[in-house]
Amino acid sequence: MYRGRLERDLKLWETQGLIDAQTAGSLLKEYDSRENSFSLGRVLMIIAALLVAAAVLLLVASNWEAIPRLARLVGILGVIWGAYLAGGVLVMRGAERLAAAFLVLGTLAFGGAIALVGQMYHLSGDTFQAMLVWFAGAVAAAALFRSGAVTAIAGFLAFVVAGADWTQSYSSDETVLLWLMPLMAGIIILLVRYTGADRVRHLAYLLLVSWLAYIYSENETPTVAIAIASGGAVAYLLAAVPQSPLHAIARSAGAAPAFYSYLVLLLGLLVLHAEFDDVSDRLVLGVITLGAAIAGIALSGKENGAVRYLGYAAFAAETLYLASETIGSIIGTSGFFLVSGVVVALIAWAVIALERRFSTADTKAEA
């Protein structure tokens, strides 16, 4: 997506005479040479590793009784060590893309080994414990080989670990996710910083959002919802306000910190809509939600498109909701549609006015 937009911008600047064709080609070539840029060969190698790993896992699931236990154990350990050794050698030779495929294969085969050993020797434990060991192995491999691909596997395994405990009522500690989910998210963020797998940071942020959902599911009260919304507001202001001491750190991580904290704020406000039944309370909450939407657009509308569009959506949805709760109930369905049309027109006018303001501000800054 970004490459296509970059290529279009370079062509536009070239036609306007801002840069020459050679410079545009050099800039695009430099972007394509980056490790995190899209590569069809790299994707196909990862898919091949996933298919081979799936074959190993299916062999484990088939319970191949005809093969002696020792042979099974040696075979699965051979796959793991062979894949990791091959990945390490390829990393030292600079073949990062091929190395990623072998490291993914070794990490997934490690999960198969956990299932195989538990199956053969009838070890005690549950799915949660097995997934936790798998996650720890993936984290160790990602850190040892500084692999972005294995960091992504660890990110997905964090959700598997959380889901395994969330759905098991017989877990040894029902409150383990209260500290484990943010801990795993923190580990993934550290791995992202260490390995350079910037896109994987979204998995860590989504895990934190899921953690807040877990907290609310365990305590469905307005107080918890208010705490979640307030926490999201504070986090968003720390990430978005230039005067914040954490603004520089948040900017170094891209647009994600501001977007996800803003998302938490809006989700908390959304939950509060379901908690309050009184019309006056919902009206006050609606005004707060509209204020949050406008604040997001004003603070991040210029530099963070994700927050801007989320703010637009929240503003439009809340305006229509308030119309349906107040005017719509008085004048009936036809009147509601008329008012909704007027409201949407006003929203469109407000959006255009804001965008013109941002454009004017950019022009003044350039001057």
Secondary structure, DSSP 8 states (H G I E B T S, - for coil): -HHHHHHHHHHHHHHTTSS-HHHHHHHHHHHHTSTTS--HHHHHHHHHHHHHHHHHHHHHHTT-TTS-HHHHHHHHHHHHHHHHHHHHHHHHTT-HHHHHHHHHHHHHHHHHHHHHHHHHHT----HHHHHHHHHHHHHHHHHHHT-HHHHHHHHHHHHHHHHHHHT-TT-S-TTHHHHHHHHHHHHHHHHHHHH--GGGHHHHHHHHHHHHHHHHHHS-SHHHHHHHHHHHHHHHHHHH-TTSTTHHHHHHTTTHHHHHHHHHHHHHHHHHHHH--SHHHHHHHHHHHHHHHHHHHHHHTTT-HHHHHHHHHHHHHHHHHHHHHTHHHHHHHHHHHHHHHHHHHHHHHHHHHHHHHHHHHHHHHH-
